[in-house]
Amino acid sequence: MSMHRHDTWELPAWALEVVDEWDGTDADDESRMQLVIDLAACNVAEGTGGPFGAAIFDRHSGTLVSIGVNAVIPSNCSHAHAEMMAIARAQRALGTYDLGADGLDHELVTSCEPCVMCFGAVPWSGVRRLVCGATDEDARAVGFDEGDRPSNWQEALESRGIEVIAGVCRAQAREVLQQYIDAGGEIY
């Protein structure tokens, strides 16, 4: 058997350049969302994955902890979603599986509402806030299968103490989904 190793959580070479260009000083929800939309757009433009971006921020300082982009196709790994990558990279960087433990307070900003897998990962990750751009309907409209997430998913997260903010820069995030389709991107 031939073994090929590819780190599922490896970022494309261009990703850190996007972060370096981002001015996170006094970042609000819209500017943080713009960063993840830029990551998603570059992922499409560079042909390095799907039209989704995500990032983890410290809620108190606003510090960017990690980023993620969808890498399902290049990694041949169905769980290599942007949110999963951002969560895993933050947990590795901070040395903890719980981003809400021992005084930690983090948020996940993602260019699209979470699919059913990423929805399930949100509470287990320990993040205390979720900020979303495009909607489930936007992703489905271009052909993505987001799974059978509960219709009351926002309330379900909020009942666990996770604040949910939806629709931030939705039109821009939706444009990236359409750009992916227009470029002939594979639906997976």
Disulfide bonds with the S-S distance in Angstrom:
none
